[in-house]
Amino acid sequence: GVRIGVLALQGDVREHRAVLERLGADVTLVRSPAELAAVDGLVMPGGESSTMWRLAKLTGLVTDEPAAVGASSPHGPLPDAVRNGMPVLGTCAGLIMLAATITDAAPGQRGLGLLDVTVHRNAFGSQLDSFETDLLMPAVDDEPVRVAFIRAPIVEAAGEDVEVLGKLPDGRIVAVQQGHVIGCSFHPELTGNDGLHRYFLDAVRGTAGAARVA
Ligand code: GLN
């Protein structure tokens, strides 16, 4: 099967692993550059993005640039692998990690600059902190996909190379794709609908063959 890493620094790693294994993927938990090197695609789970960011630097998966070159995006094995074509699915905190701009980042927190979007963390008011909904994502699934929002971010702006995969009825953007980089505000792994994971695995199968002919 296709080899999928789940970034396992923090967050709901186990739930993503269960969905991916149900769909036939070989799952590796990724906590180091060596583990990352063994996978064809990566899922970045929900959790808490500023903690995930700190742990990504501690493990050497991400190297923050010194302030002098602060205008460029962070580097390191994880962002470099994605820039070199490794498909990635970032959900909730994972989407925040992928973003070019985080409007209300925690001190020291930066986005990896792998998705040309601006995200706003914890964008839903307290009453709507957490909710489930049926989301139409025509590119992903013919059926509405049941998903959970948990202290979710919103995509406030998306560059012209970014395709919107899903919006709430009020028009707010909650799922996006830029080539092999997919991000969503919500948790698709908690509600028993595998549509977005299937879509991601198809993207990985599309690129993995070329890289793995040997
Ligand atoms: N609020 C979290 C953050 O800022 C994201 C929540 C989630 O991943 N469910 O990272």
Boltz pocket constraint, residues with backbone or C-beta under 6 A from the ligand:
constraints:
  - pocket:
      binder: B
      contacts: [[A, 45], [A, 46], [A, 47], [A, 48], [A, 49], [A, 50], [A, 91], [A, 92], [A, 93], [A, 94], [A, 96], [A, 121], [A, 122], [A, 150], [A, 151], [A, 152], [A, 153], [A, 185]]
      max_distance: 6.0
